[in-house]
Amino acid sequence: MQEIIERISKVFSVEEVVQQNNHQWFITVPKKQALESVTYLRDREGFVHFVLLSCADWIESGKFQLTYLLNHPVKKIDLGIRVFIDRENAEMESAHYLWEQIATYQRELYEMFGINFPNSPRLTDPLLLEGWDNIPPMRRDFDTLKYVEKTYFPTPGRKSNDPGTYMKEKLYPNE
Amino acid sequence: MENKDFIKPYYESKIVESPDGEEIKVNPLEDYFCGEAPKSHAPNSNKLWESFLNWARAESLWVLGFGTGCGSMEILPLMTPRFDAYRFGVQMRPTPRQSNVIIISGYLSVKTLKRAIRSYEQMQNPKYVMALGSCTINGGMYYDSYNTINRLDHYMPVDVYITGCMPRPEALLAGFEEMKRLIKAGKGEKANEYAENFEWYKANQKKIIKDWNMPDYNW
């Protein structure tokens, strides 16, 4: 794996390398080189299996973090390509031409985070949320509890306990 | 966010050409569906006859094969030899027209609620709703989810609740026993309640189903 990362570092400007465990690595690349590096890994290094495309919302730094997770079926290793994109008017190049199923992931990200992928097929068709008229629900500035109280008739007087403290009080009060 | 309406071609009016070359105007919302609100049916005036009917209704509960959440997993062992619900007159049916019980099995997302309402309204009277698991009672562990309802009884009339997360198949059998007891006592009249409070139920349903692109009553 180290050799692969050394080889890719010569071609692209890899900013950060994280080893998660013995068979999973993550590298961070700039936005412009993201799909180029994914294509390079698929065509030259043998990462032919696309696992998933995920997103994390770093609201404090105003960024979305996209992860393209690839798998090498022969060497049994995973490599994730991380890209940071701006949270305001979030937009990323569409990667549906690399693997067809990426279009579905991009539809989901468009719906849940509001990230635009120009030219991605059927991007604006509703996937899970039909007729959603609020800000995308997976963004961290969307307050789900407030939305539920406004929308779904919550049961009055419902109490919920923090599992950690509640279990401690009930089971190990003296510790 | 911009949403494209998928099923629009199926419900907007259009002109169809018949085999004879005649042009026929079709408005699916009026021609294919009944727009009338449901009516409440009074029980038979003969009490003996009505109690016989209730006994017959209670002994043939045909369940619509419609799984909404994780609770649908509990229905599979219920119908297989270990718990064998058939011996109580409970059986699964594939279409709403053939069934008279709908089990809302666990959490219900808004997208599924739309389908559940359509299925419920297509079922024929007498019909009953069974709500399974804590999600249908107060939201359960999904009480703060942006996409799942909290209380089912605001959208559909519920006859029997079964608590638990998840309830075991034994609990479901007990729920069916309870439902039979209610029907035999003449208390399984929730479909009439739905018809009488139709406006209230529709308002609640339309509050959360924002792309309401079907008739108000779907049978």
Interface residues (C-beta under 8 A of the other chain):
Chain A: E111 G114 T124 D125 P126 L128 L129 E130 G131 W132 D133 P136 P137 F142 T144 L145 Y147 V148 T151 Y152 F153 P154 T155 R158 S160
Chain B: M1 E2 N3 K4 F6 S109 V110 K111 K114 I137 N138 G139 Y143 D144 S145 Y146 N147 T148 I149 N150 R151 H154 N204 K207 I208 I209 K210 D211
